[in-house]
Amino acid sequence: MSAREPLPEVQLEDNGLLRFLTCGSVDDGKSTLIGRLLYDSKSILADALATLERTSKKRGLEAVDLSLLTDGLQAEREQGITIDVAYRYFSTGARKYIIADAPGHEQYTRNMVTAASTADLAIILVDARKGVLMQTRRHSYIAHLVGIPHLVVAVNKMDLVDYSQEFFDRIRQDYLRFAVTLGIRDVRFIPISALAGDMVVERGNRLPWYKGPTLMELLETSPPAHYEAPGRFRFPVQYVCRPRTAEHSDYRGYMGRIESGEIAIGDEVLVLPSGRKTRVRDIRLLDRSLPQAGSGRSVTLLLEDEVDISRGDMIVKVDDPPRVAKQAEAVVCWLAEAPLEPGRKYVVRHTARETRALVAAIEYRQDINELKRVAGGRLEMNDIGSVTFKLAQPLFVDPYRENRTTGAFILIDEATNNTVGAGMIV
Amino acid sequence: MRDVLLNDRACAAAPALDHLDWLEAEAIHILREVAGQCANPVLLFSGGKDSICLLRLAEKAFRPGKFPFPLLHVDTGHNYPEVTAFRDRRAAELGERLIVRSVEDSMARGTVVLKSPNESRNKHQSVTLLEAIAEFAFDACIGGARRDEEKARAKERVFSFRDDFGQWDPKNQRPELWNLYNARIHPGENIRAFPISNWTELDVWQYIAREQLELPSIYFAHTRPVVRRSGTLVPVTPLTPPRDGEVVEDIPVRFRTVGDITCTAPVASSADTVEKIIAETAVTTITERGATRLDDQSSEASMEQRKKEGYF
């Protein structure tokens, strides 16, 4: 700690919040990269660093092992592996970051889908010596499937290939070749050494041939959370406020989060499932009245007409409603030990709505190593496949590709109450 | 570079959310999910800064209605009087019901047995909390824990499942995807919900500044008698007298967390306003718990252990 310079100044301008995911195994230097981001952005505090130094020494290491920073639970430290998705935080002063750190071994798909579900950007680590592996393709496939808008391929361990541009260019070409087949379009490449620190936060001077941004510069300028939920207004009603006090005798506030699009006072809206139309009388956030509000905000809507609305209903704009679905086809990632089979029933939770779903058919299972489809059968834990459901009550859905909230649902086992599946509507 | 990453549909007319807006909106969403999914939730309110933020978020989530839950404080009987007075006043101002259950009642019942009279009662709060959950049949407890506080919290879910014994099993947590939370439980089981999971200490202070939230006075710099004990300042109180050979000093300090007197230490500071505290927090070199929670230093895994035993 003493060797590090103090922070130059307190700068707290606000450029929003970015959630990103790091994909790779310990061997790819993922933990070292996260450690590097935290360390170079001065987000590791002295006592955490002291613990780190002690642990590094205990394990007979000479230098501080940055990867130990991401070791979470005692059980994990004992086994030297990570079991579960961990969330880390750092701030550059300009922007706040949430890192979802998914482990790279068994149960990988389940953990990565979980971590990816809330990410705005994914960093896919490739070892410069090994190039694009089956694992790289698997990570990229899942990141793309779960709709992460921006992918960054960080070609790591450049220090072990003499910072050679040739290695980097070859990996880039290999990656682009298969990325095209998946339909991945927004992908950036950065040569880095997480261990030595090149091109992570500092540029270093060993990669003069690379003219692009450092990893940190890329993170600082990528569109922030909720910036990219465009167009269609979707407001799932979570809670209805009816105080019935003298002061608020007729108050009916519909409380929820604007999941996409925006709304202004006076806009005409449609209420689902009733199909009633009315207009927005007010948009409240505690004592404030907002003339308009955009995606990501939790607000209370007041409507001009008295409409019967309850939790699980959805308020949308008249001209662009979601599909009212009694049957849904979805890509499902299966999370539980007991397999998903045709004929089984589950609770489905979609936005603020809950109903029951019957598995009508399994169209195919995706082989995520070979990236090809295998016919029918059942889905085991960590499998991804296409499933058709019949729904007890209608859901108000958009294709997941267009809306990561109204296109997503989870499946819950009624006997155990466990969350057993994650679905993305086709 | 910006041109490459931004696509045309991203240019929305409504103002973009800054990071506090985003965190606030997420927390309100979580609170409303608890209210929507759980039959009998409770909000844990200690008078500390994190739970003070929770109360403001609950106002934003539910006003002009009343909160759909009472407030609960598990009092160790060793709290700073400034904090308990603040707790009572804040609950009264909000017009919300405050339930206080005391570790001392559990001691009287014999469900908590201290090894020594001045032992920290912090870990014993778990017993009293579980007794209160049983007494009122609460199915969910809303708490102000944050994932940045401690390693074992980094993997905590927003909706964290606890079994019949209040136990947290880190190897058997429910997957949590998107913003879809699963609060389904069987009778006797319990959900702990953490609306400010994604906040850091700095976020909390920035939110307090933005919302102009009132805090107990001991969060701000004040002169207090302390002794220096293994790198930590220990407040001198009747419960925590100086040991032989220790020198009592009167110095300006503030508390970064407030809890049981026997295990909460202040830091040396002259920051007497929220703005000055934010400036200090932004350049601080010690984590919040590392600096001020005497109970977390004993073992690297002590929080994990306590959570398994039902601690929130």
Interface residues (C-beta under 8 A of the other chain):
Chain A: M1 P6 L7 V10 L12 D14 N15 G16 L17 L45 A46 D47 A48 T51 D71 G72 L73 Q74 A75 R77 I83 D84 V85 A86 Y87 R88 Y89 S91 G93 R95 K96 I98 R110 V113 T114 S117 T118 H150 D186 R188 G212 P213 E217 L218 T221 S222 P223 P224 A225 H226 Y227 E228 P230 G231 Q238 Y239 C241 R242 P243 T245 E247 H248 Y251 G253 M255 G256 R257 E262 L285 L286 Q292 A293 G294 S295 G296 R297 S298 R311 L335 V347 R349 H350 A352 R404 T405 A408 F409 I410 I412 N417 N418 T419 A422
Chain B: M1 R2 V4 L5 L6 N7 R9 A10 A12 A13 A14 P15 A16 L17 D18 H19 L20 D21 W22 L23 E24 A25 E26 I28 H29 R32 E33 A35 G36 E59 K60 A61 F62 R63 P64 G65 K66 P68 R147 D148 K151 A152 A154 K155 P170 K171 Q173 R174 P175 E176 L177 W178 N179 L180 N182 R184 I185 H186 S197 N198 T200 L202 D203 Q206 I278 A279 A282 V283 T284 T285 I286 T287 G290 A291 E300 A301 E304 Q305
